[in-house]
Amino acid sequence: MRECRTFTPPHVMRGWNEGEEENGRPCNTTLHPGPDLTFEQFLKTVKECCPRMVNAVKLRLFPMADSELQDMEHFFTILPNAFSDSEAFKTSVVGLFMRQMLLAYNKLSFSQVYKLFRSLQQYSHRGGRPQCDLSALTTEDMELTSNEDTSVDPMEKDELDMGALHQSDLRSGETRGPLSQKQAEYFLARQAYLLKNDENKAMKPAKLQDELNNILKFNPDFAEAHYLSYLNSMRVQDVYISTHSLLHYFDRLILSGGEGKSNGDEGYGRSLRYAVLNLATLHCRFGHYQQADLALQEAIRIAQEANDHVCLQHCLSWLYTLEQMKGSDSVVLTEDSVKMAAHFCLPYLASLGIQSLVQQGALQGMPANKLLDALRGTDIMHWKQSLSELIDISLAQTASIWRMYGKSTMARQQAQLLLNMNSLEPVNFGVQQNNTEPFAIALCHLAELHAEQGFYGAVTDIVKHLKQQFPPHTQHAKLWMLCDLKIQFEKAMNDGKYHLAEPHVTAISALNATEGLYRKAQLLKALNQTSDASRVLQRVQQLSEKNKNTEMIIRVMLATADLHWDSSGFATALPLLLQALALARQHNLQSLESETVLHLAFTQLMLGVPEQALALVQDVLECVLAHGSVLDKARALLLAARCQAALAATAPEEHRLRAVELCVETLGEAALYFSQLNCKQRLREVYYLQARLHHSLGNVSERNKSALLFRLLNQELPQSASAAVPLL
């Protein structure tokens, strides 16, 4: 049936043999490989080659399409006479093509011949010709003036005009006919390619599903269409349709008795075990861990019976992935998978296993040098094997590890390296392979790093690009949504606009329950609802211990210490802070370690030991200024100024003046950082301390200036926002 769909060229060839020549010579026709042309496109091509032939094509095709089936049969009956007179013509390209078409037609059953006739009618009726008597039409009346479909959305047209499959093949409505086999295969291959490399240039999910339904309506056993329907449903997280399409794909693949490896008992078993494996991955994707485990066990059993080591390795890799998703320890399974993948020369699976081990090692507190050495070893293999996808994953993972360790400069460097690296894979159709998860992670890192430095204009541009590259219906959109919400929440909290921060808490909770509860506790503490904040922090502690989220456990400890400060329980906060410090050092979390040390320093200052407090601040001040956020820098400098002021009060008279001046300089630097974030509540405290210090120095003008700024902020800020103790 694939050859029988191209029925229009014979009319052109027949008209040419009947004397349709240009300048006494046959016109030259260039054959272009690709999907079948629409009727409008075909006539336009013929007109460019030989304008006088267009009318002959129409006069031969339209009467045959408007008549009965016997007229088409008569055409194929007299077809050999068109090239039986010339021996040279029999071996020409045209002659060979006509013979192939005739042989294909003779193999058709009656029902297939009728389908061919109906397809001919639909093909000619979609040519846009007026429904009237053909004998009354002149050549000018039958000329096509436009091959545009005005009913098609311009955006969708731009997407499909990049390839050879035009929008006229994909019109919506009841009059839309079936695509040829070649057209359907090209359409499916192109859309699958776009879904993999640049989802934004693929058709919208609803439109693509409509086209797939149209293809399956005329050919329900088209396995590739079912699989593309499965991929399309995954874009919108549709559990029912994705499962339904995946099962139908393998049913059609097995029952169709296809060619090659899909045929016979071995092909049936191979398709069956990979069907079960794909079903397991689908359940993993939607969090159905019990169903995924059962499907994996079944796939492993079938693969063992068939002695399929490759399938077994894929099953093992998904097995340790499933254990990770469930929160279990999967280090042993991962190590076994890496060893077996290396034994069977499967570098892709081996590298994925190593990257998984690195991720688990980072969460369990392994030394940073060992983790980075392991990643560097896999990178060498990636470049040798040209595994572009794994290179992207490795760079994104390295950026995340540096970020977790508190090295913002190194994290920014790795993210920039990923975004500026050219893909090793061949990319066509003007596609940029930048819609993968590593690119989303790298951009989110950059957005958060810019937000930490107070560059909210750059953050807006990055988030805007993320929204364009990863629309809300795509699978990786959750990453930038959560990132954007956390940035907006932190900005509202710094501005003291708690009424704006509250809606963000609800949105964050919808994407990540633990993060949402932690932000809720922060908001409750800022509103002086300490009892409610304490209860929420206890829930976050339980969830974090269950998920083995060390970073969140430490943050909860620090937030709990803040609550102890509000009730002047500085001594009770010390054991909690020491425990958090030990945990941060064990897991090499330098950023959290510095923050914990600052909390300890503030506690010691409140307990009356400013010398030890200042020593602790100076130990971590260099690291905070190098890698910390603007808020961290400002808080560290403010705490250092407090310690210096406390020491200046008890210093000898000859050193007191210099100590106070040094404290004023430190407060000035802290004020600059707080001003970048528009953190008015902290600025109010800085201006108050500056006014007191300038008063002790006798600087009346500077004292009055600081006092005026303090008064303005104190009038602007609500009294409920002031804390019982000075903020760190």
C-alpha positions as CSV (number, residue, x, y, z in Angstrom):
1,M,0.0,0.0,0.0
2,R,3.0,2.3,0.5
3,E,3.6,2.5,-3.3
4,C,0.0,2.8,-4.2
5,R,-0.4,6.1,-2.4
6,T,1.7,7.9,-5.0
7,F,-0.8,7.8,-7.9
8,T,-0.5,11.3,-9.3
9,P,2.9,11.0,-11.2
10,P,1.5,8.5,-13.8
11,H,-0.9,11.1,-15.1
12,V,2.0,13.5,-15.6
13,M,3.9,10.8,-17.4
14,R,1.0,9.8,-19.6
15,G,0.4,13.4,-20.7
16,W,4.0,13.7,-21.5
17,N,3.9,10.7,-23.9
18,E,0.8,12.0,-25.6
19,G,2.7,15.0,-26.9
20,E,2.9,17.4,-23.9
21,E,6.3,18.7,-24.6
22,E,8.0,22.0,-24.2
23,N,10.2,23.3,-27.0
24,G,10.1,19.8,-28.6
25,R,11.8,18.1,-25.7
26,P,10.4,16.4,-22.6
27,C,10.6,18.5,-19.6
28,N,13.1,17.6,-16.9
29,T,11.6,16.6,-13.6
30,T,13.7,16.6,-10.4
31,L,12.8,13.9,-7.9
32,H,13.1,15.0,-4.3
33,P,13.2,12.4,-1.5
34,G,10.8,13.0,1.3
35,P,7.2,12.6,2.3
36,D,4.3,12.7,-0.2
37,L,3.4,16.1,-1.5
38,T,-0.1,17.6,-1.1
39,F,-2.1,18.1,-4.3
40,E,-1.4,21.9,-4.2
41,Q,2.3,21.3,-3.8
42,F,2.4,18.7,-6.5
43,L,0.6,21.0,-9.0
44,K,2.9,23.9,-8.1
45,T,6.0,21.7,-8.7
46,V,4.6,20.5,-12.1
47,K,3.9,24.1,-13.1
48,E,7.4,25.1,-12.3
49,C,8.7,22.4,-14.6
50,C,6.1,22.5,-17.4
51,P,3.2,25.0,-17.1
52,R,1.2,23.4,-20.0
53,M,1.2,20.0,-18.3
54,V,-0.8,21.3,-15.3
55,N,-4.0,21.5,-17.2
56,A,-3.6,18.0,-18.6
57,V,-3.0,16.6,-15.1
58,K,-6.2,18.2,-13.9
59,L,-8.3,17.1,-16.8
60,R,-7.2,13.5,-16.4
61,L,-7.3,13.3,-12.6
62,F,-10.6,15.2,-11.8
63,P,-12.9,13.2,-14.1
64,M,-11.4,9.9,-12.8
65,A,-11.9,11.0,-9.2
66,D,-15.5,12.2,-9.8
67,S,-16.5,9.1,-11.7
68,E,-16.7,5.5,-10.6
69,L,-14.1,2.9,-9.6
70,Q,-14.1,1.3,-13.0
71,D,-12.6,4.5,-14.5
72,M,-9.5,4.1,-12.3
73,E,-9.3,0.4,-13.2
74,H,-9.5,1.4,-16.8
75,F,-6.6,3.8,-16.3
76,F,-4.3,1.0,-14.9
77,T,-5.5,-1.3,-17.7
78,I,-4.2,1.1,-20.5
79,L,-1.2,2.2,-18.5
80,P,1.4,-0.2,-20.1
81,N,0.6,1.1,-23.6
82,A,2.1,4.4,-22.6
83,F,5.7,3.0,-22.5
84,S,5.5,-0.2,-24.6
85,D,6.6,1.5,-27.8
86,S,10.1,2.5,-26.8
87,E,12.7,0.0,-25.6
88,A,14.9,2.9,-24.2
89,F,12.0,4.2,-22.2
90,K,11.4,0.9,-20.4
91,T,14.7,1.3,-18.6
92,S,14.3,5.0,-17.8
93,V,13.5,6.3,-14.3
94,V,9.9,7.0,-15.4
95,G,9.4,3.6,-16.9
96,L,10.7,1.8,-13.9
97,F,8.5,3.9,-11.6
98,M,5.4,3.1,-13.6
99,R,6.2,-0.6,-13.7
100,Q,6.6,-0.6,-9.9
101,M,3.3,1.2,-9.5
102,L,1.6,-1.2,-11.8
103,L,3.0,-4.3,-10.0
104,A,1.9,-2.9,-6.7
105,Y,-1.6,-2.2,-8.0
106,N,-2.0,-5.7,-9.3
107,K,-1.2,-7.2,-5.9
108,L,-4.1,-5.3,-4.3
109,S,-7.3,-7.0,-3.2
110,F,-10.7,-5.5,-4.1
111,S,-11.1,-3.8,-0.8
112,Q,-7.7,-2.3,-1.1
113,V,-8.4,-1.1,-4.5
114,Y,-11.6,0.6,-3.2
115,K,-9.5,2.2,-0.4
116,L,-7.1,3.5,-3.0
117,F,-10.0,5.0,-5.0
118,R,-11.4,6.7,-1.9
119,S,-7.9,8.1,-1.1
120,L,-7.7,9.4,-4.7
121,Q,-11.0,11.2,-4.2
122,Q,-9.9,12.7,-0.9
123,Y,-6.5,13.7,-2.4
124,S,-8.1,15.6,-5.3
125,H,-10.9,17.1,-3.3
126,R,-8.3,18.6,-0.9
127,G,-6.9,20.4,-3.9
128,G,-9.2,23.4,-3.3
129,R,-10.9,23.1,-6.7
130,P,-14.4,24.4,-7.1
131,Q,-17.2,21.9,-7.2
132,C,-18.5,22.5,-10.7
133,D,-18.5,21.1,-14.2
134,L,-14.9,20.5,-15.3
135,S,-15.7,21.0,-19.0
136,A,-16.7,24.6,-18.3
137,L,-13.4,25.4,-16.6
138,T,-10.6,27.2,-18.4
139,T,-6.9,26.8,-17.7
140,E,-6.9,30.1,-15.8
141,D,-9.8,29.0,-13.7
142,M,-8.1,25.8,-12.7
143,E,-4.8,27.5,-11.7
144,L,-4.1,27.4,-8.0
145,T,-3.5,30.8,-6.5
146,S,-2.5,29.8,-3.0
147,N,-1.4,26.7,-1.2
148,E,-1.9,28.3,2.3
149,D,-4.4,27.0,4.8
150,T,-5.9,30.1,6.5
151,S,-7.6,28.0,9.2
152,V,-4.3,26.9,10.7
153,D,-2.8,28.7,13.6
154,P,0.3,30.7,12.5
155,M,2.4,29.4,15.4
156,E,1.6,25.8,14.5
157,K,2.3,26.5,10.8
158,D,5.8,27.9,11.6
159,E,6.6,24.8,13.6
160,L,5.8,22.4,10.8
161,D,7.0,24.5,7.9
162,M,10.5,23.7,9.1
163,G,10.2,20.2,7.6
164,A,8.7,18.8,4.5
165,L,5.4,17.9,6.1
166,H,3.2,20.9,5.6
167,Q,0.1,22.0,7.4
168,S,-2.2,21.0,4.6
169,D,-1.5,17.4,5.6
170,L,-2.6,18.1,9.1
171,R,-5.8,20.1,8.9
172,S,-8.3,19.7,11.6
173,G,-11.9,18.8,10.8
174,E,-13.9,15.9,9.6
175,T,-12.7,16.2,6.0
176,R,-9.1,15.4,6.9
177,G,-8.0,12.2,5.2
178,P,-5.4,9.7,6.2
179,L,-1.7,10.3,5.7
180,S,0.3,8.0,3.6
181,Q,2.7,5.5,5.3
182,K,5.7,7.7,4.4
183,Q,4.1,10.9,5.6
184,A,3.1,9.3,8.9
185,E,6.5,7.9,9.4
186,Y,8.2,11.2,8.7
187,F,5.7,13.0,10.9
188,L,6.3,10.6,13.9
189,A,10.0,10.7,13.5
190,R,10.2,14.5,13.4
191,Q,7.9,15.0,16.4
192,A,9.8,12.3,18.4
193,Y,13.1,14.1,17.6
194,L,11.7,17.4,18.7
195,L,10.3,16.0,21.9
196,K,13.8,14.7,22.7
197,N,15.9,17.7,21.7
198,D,13.7,20.8,21.9
199,E,10.2,20.2,23.2
200,N,9.1,23.8,22.5
201,K,9.3,23.3,18.7
202,A,7.2,20.2,18.8
203,M,3.5,20.4,18.4
204,K,1.4,21.3,21.5
205,P,0.3,18.2,23.5
206,A,-3.4,18.5,22.6
207,K,-2.7,19.2,18.9
208,L,-0.2,16.3,18.7
209,Q,-2.6,13.9,20.3
210,D,-5.3,14.9,17.8
211,E,-3.0,14.1,14.9
212,L,-2.0,10.8,16.5
213,N,-5.6,9.9,16.9
214,N,-6.2,10.7,13.3
215,I,-3.3,8.4,12.2
216,L,-4.5,5.6,14.5
217,K,-8.1,6.0,13.2
218,F,-7.0,4.8,9.8
219,N,-4.2,2.5,11.0
220,P,-4.9,1.2,14.6
221,D,-1.9,-1.2,14.4
222,F,0.7,1.6,13.8
223,A,2.9,0.8,16.7
224,E,5.1,3.9,16.4
225,A,2.1,6.1,16.7
226,H,1.1,4.5,20.0
227,Y,4.6,5.0,21.3
228,L,4.6,8.7,20.4
229,S,1.2,9.0,22.1
230,Y,2.9,7.5,25.2
231,L,5.7,10.1,25.0
232,N,3.2,12.9,24.5
233,S,1.1,11.9,27.4
234,M,4.2,11.9,29.6
235,R,4.6,15.6,28.9
236,V,1.3,16.4,30.6
237,Q,1.6,13.6,33.3
238,D,-1.4,11.8,32.1
239,V,-1.2,8.4,33.8
240,Y,-4.1,6.7,32.1
241,I,-3.3,7.6,28.4
242,S,0.4,7.0,28.8
243,T,-0.1,3.6,30.3
244,H,-2.8,2.8,27.7
245,S,-0.6,3.9,24.8
246,L,2.5,2.0,26.1
247,L,0.6,-1.2,26.4
248,H,-0.9,-0.8,23.0
249,Y,2.5,-0.1,21.5
250,F,4.0,-3.4,22.5
251,D,0.8,-5.3,21.8
252,R,0.9,-4.0,18.2
253,L,4.7,-4.6,17.9
254,I,4.4,-8.2,19.0
255,L,1.2,-9.1,17.2
256,S,2.1,-7.4,13.9
257,G,4.7,-10.1,13.1
258,G,7.2,-7.4,12.0
259,E,10.5,-7.8,10.3
260,G,13.9,-8.7,11.8
261,K,14.2,-9.3,15.5
262,S,10.6,-8.6,16.2
263,N,9.6,-11.7,14.4
264,G,9.5,-15.2,15.9
265,D,9.8,-16.4,19.5
266,E,12.9,-14.5,20.2
267,G,11.4,-11.3,19.0
268,Y,8.3,-11.9,21.0
269,G,10.2,-12.5,24.2
270,R,12.5,-9.5,23.6
271,S,9.6,-7.2,23.1
272,L,7.8,-8.6,26.1
273,R,10.6,-8.1,28.5
274,Y,11.3,-4.6,27.3
275,A,7.6,-3.9,27.5
276,V,7.6,-4.9,31.2
277,L,10.7,-2.8,31.8
278,N,9.2,0.3,30.2
279,L,6.0,-0.3,32.3
280,A,8.2,-0.3,35.4
281,T,9.9,2.9,34.5
282,L,6.5,4.5,33.9
283,H,5.3,3.5,37.4
284,C,8.6,4.9,38.8
285,R,7.9,8.2,37.0
286,F,4.5,8.5,38.7
287,G,5.6,7.3,42.1
288,H,3.8,3.9,42.0
289,Y,6.6,2.1,43.7
290,Q,4.8,-1.1,44.5
291,Q,3.6,-1.6,40.9
292,A,7.1,-0.6,39.6
293,D,8.7,-3.2,41.8
294,L,6.4,-6.0,40.6
295,A,7.0,-5.0,37.0
296,L,10.8,-5.0,37.5
297,Q,10.8,-8.4,39.1
298,E,8.8,-9.8,36.2
299,A,11.2,-8.1,33.7
300,I,14.2,-9.6,35.5
301,R,12.7,-13.1,35.5
302,I,12.0,-13.0,31.8
303,A,15.5,-11.6,31.0
304,Q,17.1,-14.3,33.0
305,E,15.2,-17.0,31.2
306,A,16.3,-15.5,27.8
307,N,19.9,-14.9,29.1
308,D,19.6,-11.3,28.0
309,H,22.4,-9.6,29.9
310,V,21.8,-6.1,28.4
311,C,18.1,-6.2,29.6
312,L,19.3,-7.4,33.0
313,Q,21.6,-4.5,33.4
314,H,18.9,-2.0,32.5
315,C,16.7,-3.8,35.1
316,L,19.4,-3.6,37.7
317,S,19.9,0.1,37.1
318,W,16.2,0.8,37.5
319,L,16.2,-1.4,40.6
320,Y,18.7,0.7,42.5
321,T,17.0,3.9,41.2
322,L,13.7,2.6,42.6
323,E,15.4,1.9,45.9
324,Q,16.7,5.5,46.0
325,M,13.2,6.8,45.3
326,K,11.8,4.8,48.2
327,G,14.5,6.1,50.5
328,S,16.4,2.9,51.0
329,D,20.1,2.3,50.9
330,S,21.0,1.2,47.4
331,V,24.8,1.6,47.5
332,V,25.4,-2.2,47.2
333,L,23.0,-2.6,44.3
334,T,24.6,0.4,42.5
335,E,28.1,-0.9,42.9
336,D,27.0,-4.3,41.5
337,S,25.4,-2.6,38.6
338,V,28.5,-0.6,37.8
339,K,30.7,-3.8,37.9
340,M,28.4,-5.8,35.7
341,A,27.9,-2.9,33.2
342,A,31.7,-2.6,32.9
343,H,32.0,-6.3,32.4
344,F,29.5,-6.3,29.5
345,C,31.0,-3.2,28.0
346,L,28.0,-0.9,28.6
347,P,29.7,2.4,29.3
348,Y,26.4,4.4,29.4
349,L,24.9,2.3,32.3
350,A,28.3,2.1,34.1
351,S,28.6,5.9,34.0
352,L,25.1,6.4,35.2
353,G,25.8,4.1,38.1
354,I,29.0,6.0,39.1
355,Q,27.1,9.3,39.0
356,S,24.5,7.8,41.2
357,L,27.2,6.6,43.6
358,V,28.7,10.1,43.7
359,Q,25.3,11.6,44.5
360,Q,24.8,9.1,47.3
361,G,28.3,9.7,48.6
362,A,27.8,13.4,48.7
363,L,24.6,13.0,50.8
364,Q,26.4,10.6,53.1
365,G,29.4,12.9,53.8
366,M,32.1,11.3,51.7
367,P,35.3,13.4,51.2
368,A,34.9,15.9,48.4
369,N,38.2,14.9,46.7
370,K,37.1,11.3,46.2
371,L,33.7,12.4,44.7
372,L,35.3,14.8,42.3
373,D,38.0,12.3,41.3
374,A,35.2,9.8,40.4
375,L,33.4,12.4,38.3
376,R,36.6,13.3,36.5
377,G,37.2,9.7,35.7
378,T,33.7,9.3,34.2
379,D,34.1,12.6,32.2
380,I,37.2,11.1,30.4
381,M,35.1,8.1,29.4
382,H,32.2,10.4,28.3
383,W,34.5,12.4,26.0
384,K,36.0,9.2,24.5
385,Q,32.6,7.7,23.8
386,S,31.0,11.0,22.8
387,L,28.3,10.6,25.4
388,S,26.9,14.1,25.2
389,E,24.0,13.5,27.5
390,L,26.1,12.2,30.3
391,I,28.6,15.1,29.9
392,D,25.7,17.4,30.6
393,I,24.5,15.4,33.6
394,S,28.1,15.3,35.0
395,L,28.5,19.1,34.7
396,A,25.1,19.7,36.4
397,Q,25.9,17.3,39.1
398,T,29.3,18.9,39.7
399,A,27.7,22.3,40.0
400,S,25.2,20.9,42.5
401,I,28.0,19.4,44.6
402,W,30.0,22.6,44.7
403,R,26.8,24.5,45.6
404,M,26.1,22.0,48.4
405,Y,29.6,22.4,49.7
406,G,29.1,26.2,49.8
407,K,31.5,27.0,47.0
408,S,29.4,29.4,45.0
409,T,32.2,30.5,42.6
410,M,32.9,26.9,41.5
411,A,29.2,26.2,41.2
412,R,28.7,29.2,38.9
413,Q,31.7,28.2,36.8
414,Q,30.4,24.7,36.2
415,A,26.9,26.0,35.4
416,Q,28.3,28.5,32.9
417,L,30.5,25.8,31.3
418,L,27.4,23.6,30.7
419,L,25.4,26.4,29.2
420,N,28.2,27.4,26.8
421,M,29.1,23.9,25.7
422,N,28.1,22.8,22.2
423,S,26.4,19.5,21.9
424,L,28.2,16.5,20.5
425,E,25.1,15.1,19.0
426,P,23.9,16.0,15.4
427,V,21.1,18.4,15.8
428,N,18.8,19.3,12.9
429,F,15.8,21.5,12.1
430,G,17.6,24.4,13.9
431,V,17.1,22.7,17.2
432,Q,19.2,23.6,20.2
433,Q,19.6,20.7,22.6
434,N,19.0,22.7,25.7
435,N,15.7,21.5,27.1
436,T,17.1,18.7,29.2
437,E,17.1,18.4,32.9
438,P,20.8,19.4,33.4
439,F,20.2,22.7,31.6
440,A,17.2,23.4,33.8
441,I,19.3,22.6,36.9
442,A,22.2,24.8,35.8
443,L,19.9,27.8,35.1
444,C,18.2,27.4,38.4
445,H,21.6,27.4,40.1
446,L,22.4,30.7,38.3
447,A,19.1,32.2,39.3
448,E,19.6,31.4,42.9
449,L,23.2,32.6,42.9
450,H,22.2,35.9,41.3
451,A,19.4,36.3,43.9
452,E,21.9,35.7,46.7
453,Q,23.9,38.6,45.5
454,G,20.9,40.9,45.1
455,F,20.8,40.9,41.3
456,Y,17.1,40.5,40.9
457,G,17.0,42.0,37.4
458,A,19.2,39.2,36.2
459,V,17.1,36.7,38.1
460,T,14.0,37.9,36.2
461,D,15.7,37.4,32.9
462,I,16.9,33.9,33.8
463,V,13.4,32.9,35.0
464,K,11.8,34.3,31.9
465,H,14.1,32.2,29.8
466,L,13.3,29.2,31.9
467,K,9.6,29.7,31.4
468,Q,10.1,29.9,27.6
469,Q,12.4,26.9,27.4
470,F,10.5,24.8,29.9
471,P,6.8,25.7,29.7
472,P,4.5,24.7,32.6
473,H,3.3,21.5,30.9
474,T,6.8,20.1,30.4
475,Q,8.3,17.6,32.8
476,H,11.2,19.8,34.1
477,A,9.1,22.9,34.7
478,K,8.8,21.9,38.4
479,L,12.5,22.8,38.9
480,W,12.2,26.5,37.9
481,M,8.8,26.9,39.5
482,L,10.2,25.8,42.9
483,C,13.3,27.9,42.4
484,D,11.3,31.0,41.4
485,L,9.0,30.6,44.4
486,K,11.8,30.3,46.9
487,I,13.5,33.4,45.5
488,Q,10.3,35.4,45.7
489,F,9.7,34.2,49.2
490,E,13.2,35.2,50.4
491,K,12.9,38.6,48.8
492,A,9.5,39.2,50.5
493,M,10.9,38.2,53.8
494,N,14.0,40.5,53.4
495,D,11.7,43.4,52.5
496,G,9.5,42.7,55.6
497,K,6.4,42.1,53.4
498,Y,5.1,39.0,55.1
499,H,1.7,39.3,53.5
500,L,3.4,38.7,50.2
501,A,5.4,35.8,51.5
502,E,2.4,33.9,52.7
503,P,1.0,32.9,49.3
504,H,4.4,31.7,48.3
505,V,4.4,29.3,51.2
506,T,1.3,27.6,49.9
507,A,2.7,27.3,46.4
508,I,6.0,25.9,47.6
509,S,4.2,23.3,49.7
510,A,2.4,22.1,46.6
511,L,5.8,21.4,44.9
512,N,7.8,20.3,47.9
513,A,6.2,19.5,51.2
514,T,9.4,19.7,53.3
515,E,10.5,23.1,51.8
516,G,7.0,24.5,52.2
517,L,6.8,23.6,55.9
518,Y,10.3,25.0,56.5
519,R,9.2,28.3,54.9
520,K,6.0,28.3,56.9
521,A,8.1,28.0,60.1
522,Q,10.2,31.0,59.0
523,L,7.1,33.1,58.3
524,L,5.5,32.1,61.7
525,K,8.7,33.1,63.5
526,A,8.8,36.4,61.8
527,L,5.2,37.0,62.9
528,N,6.3,36.2,66.5
529,Q,4.1,33.0,66.5
530,T,6.8,31.0,68.2
531,S,4.7,28.1,69.4
532,D,3.2,27.4,66.0
533,A,6.7,27.7,64.4
534,S,8.1,25.2,66.9
535,R,5.4,22.6,66.0
536,V,6.0,23.1,62.3
537,L,9.8,22.7,62.8
538,Q,9.2,19.4,64.6
539,R,7.3,18.1,61.6
540,V,10.0,19.2,59.2
541,Q,12.6,17.5,61.4
542,Q,10.7,14.2,61.2
543,L,10.3,14.4,57.4
544,S,14.0,15.3,56.9
545,E,15.2,12.4,59.1
546,K,12.9,10.1,57.1
547,N,14.3,11.3,53.8
548,K,17.9,11.6,55.1
549,N,18.0,15.3,54.1
550,T,21.0,16.4,56.1
551,E,21.0,20.0,54.9
552,M,17.4,20.5,56.0
553,I,18.1,18.8,59.4
554,I,20.9,21.4,60.0
555,R,18.6,24.3,59.0
556,V,15.9,23.1,61.3
557,M,18.4,23.0,64.2
558,L,19.5,26.5,63.4
559,A,15.9,27.7,63.2
560,T,15.1,26.0,66.5
561,A,18.0,27.8,68.1
562,D,16.5,31.1,66.9
563,L,13.3,30.2,68.7
564,H,15.4,29.6,71.9
565,W,16.9,33.1,71.5
566,D,13.4,34.6,71.4
567,S,12.8,33.2,74.9
568,S,16.3,34.2,76.0
569,G,17.3,30.5,76.2
570,F,20.8,31.1,74.9
571,A,22.3,28.3,77.1
572,T,19.7,25.8,75.9
573,A,20.6,26.6,72.2
574,L,24.3,25.7,72.6
575,P,23.9,21.9,72.6
576,L,21.7,22.1,69.5
577,L,24.2,24.4,67.7
578,L,27.1,22.1,68.6
579,Q,25.2,19.1,67.2
580,A,24.5,21.0,64.0
581,L,28.2,22.1,63.7
582,A,29.4,18.5,64.0
583,L,26.8,17.3,61.4
584,A,27.9,20.1,58.9
585,R,31.6,19.3,59.3
586,Q,30.9,15.6,58.9
587,H,29.1,16.2,55.5
588,N,31.6,18.9,54.3
589,L,28.8,21.5,54.2
590,Q,31.0,24.6,54.5
591,S,28.2,27.1,54.0
592,L,26.1,25.6,56.7
593,E,29.1,25.2,58.9
594,S,29.9,29.0,58.6
595,E,26.3,29.8,59.4
596,T,26.3,27.5,62.4
597,V,29.6,29.1,63.7
598,L,27.9,32.6,63.4
599,H,25.0,31.3,65.5
600,L,27.4,30.0,68.1
601,A,29.2,33.4,68.1
602,F,26.0,35.3,68.6
603,T,25.0,32.9,71.5
604,Q,28.4,33.4,73.2
605,L,28.0,37.2,72.7
606,M,24.6,37.1,74.5
607,L,26.2,34.9,77.2
608,G,28.8,37.6,77.9
609,V,31.9,36.3,76.2
610,P,32.5,38.7,73.3
611,E,36.2,37.7,73.0
612,Q,35.4,34.1,72.0
613,A,32.5,35.3,69.9
614,L,34.7,37.7,67.9
615,A,37.3,34.9,67.4
616,L,34.6,32.6,65.9
617,V,33.4,35.3,63.6
618,Q,36.9,36.0,62.3
619,D,37.5,32.3,61.7
620,V,34.6,32.1,59.1
621,L,34.5,35.7,57.9
622,E,36.8,35.1,55.0
623,C,34.8,32.2,53.8
624,V,31.5,34.1,54.1
625,L,32.8,37.1,52.2
626,A,34.2,34.8,49.4
627,H,31.3,32.4,48.9
628,G,28.3,33.7,51.0
629,S,25.3,35.5,49.9
630,V,24.9,39.3,50.4
631,L,22.7,38.6,53.5
632,D,25.2,36.3,55.0
633,K,28.0,38.9,54.5
634,A,25.9,41.6,56.1
635,R,24.9,39.5,59.0
636,A,28.5,38.4,59.6
637,L,29.8,42.0,59.5
638,L,26.9,43.1,61.8
639,L,27.8,40.4,64.3
640,A,31.5,41.3,64.1
641,A,30.6,45.0,64.8
642,R,28.5,44.0,67.9
643,C,31.4,42.0,69.2
644,Q,33.8,44.9,68.6
645,A,31.4,47.3,70.3
646,A,31.2,45.0,73.3
647,L,35.0,44.7,73.5
648,A,35.4,48.5,73.1
649,A,33.2,49.1,76.2
650,T,35.7,47.2,78.4
651,A,38.9,48.2,76.5
652,P,41.6,50.5,78.0
653,E,41.1,54.2,77.4
654,E,44.0,54.5,74.9
655,H,42.6,51.7,72.7
656,R,38.9,52.5,73.0
657,L,38.7,55.2,70.4
658,R,40.3,53.1,67.7
659,A,38.1,50.1,68.6
660,V,35.0,52.3,68.2
661,E,36.1,53.7,64.9
662,L,36.8,50.1,63.6
663,C,33.3,49.1,64.7
664,V,31.8,52.1,62.8
665,E,33.6,51.1,59.7
666,T,32.3,47.5,60.0
667,L,28.8,48.8,60.4
668,G,29.1,50.9,57.3
669,E,30.1,47.8,55.2
670,A,27.1,45.9,56.7
671,A,24.8,48.8,55.8
672,L,25.9,48.7,52.2
673,Y,25.1,44.9,51.9
674,F,21.7,45.3,53.7
675,S,20.9,48.2,51.3
676,Q,21.4,46.0,48.3
677,L,18.6,43.7,49.6
678,N,16.4,46.6,50.9
679,C,16.4,44.8,54.2
680,K,14.9,47.6,56.2
681,Q,14.5,45.8,59.5
682,R,18.3,45.0,59.7
683,L,19.1,48.5,58.4
684,R,17.1,50.0,61.3
685,E,19.3,48.1,63.8
686,V,22.5,49.2,62.0
687,Y,21.5,52.9,62.1
688,Y,20.7,52.6,65.8
689,L,24.1,51.2,66.6
690,Q,25.8,53.8,64.4
691,A,24.0,56.6,66.1
692,R,25.1,55.3,69.5
693,L,28.7,54.9,68.4
694,H,28.9,58.3,66.8
695,H,27.5,59.8,70.0
696,S,30.3,58.2,72.0
697,L,32.9,59.6,69.5
698,G,31.3,63.1,69.6
699,N,30.4,63.1,65.9
700,V,27.2,65.1,66.2
701,S,26.5,65.5,62.5
702,E,27.0,61.7,61.8
703,R,25.0,60.9,64.9
704,N,22.0,63.0,63.8
705,K,22.1,61.5,60.3
706,S,22.1,58.0,61.6
707,A,19.4,58.8,64.1
708,L,17.2,60.4,61.4
709,L,17.5,57.3,59.2
710,F,16.7,55.1,62.2
711,R,13.6,57.2,63.0
712,L,12.3,57.1,59.4
713,L,12.6,53.3,59.3
714,N,11.1,52.9,62.7
715,Q,8.1,54.8,61.6
716,E,7.8,52.9,58.4
717,L,8.1,49.4,59.9
718,P,5.3,47.9,62.0
719,Q,6.1,47.4,65.7
720,S,5.2,43.7,65.5
721,A,8.1,43.2,63.2
722,S,10.6,44.1,65.9
723,A,12.1,41.1,67.7
724,A,12.6,40.7,71.4
725,V,16.3,40.3,70.9
726,P,18.6,41.7,68.2
727,L,18.6,39.7,65.0
728,L,21.6,37.9,63.8
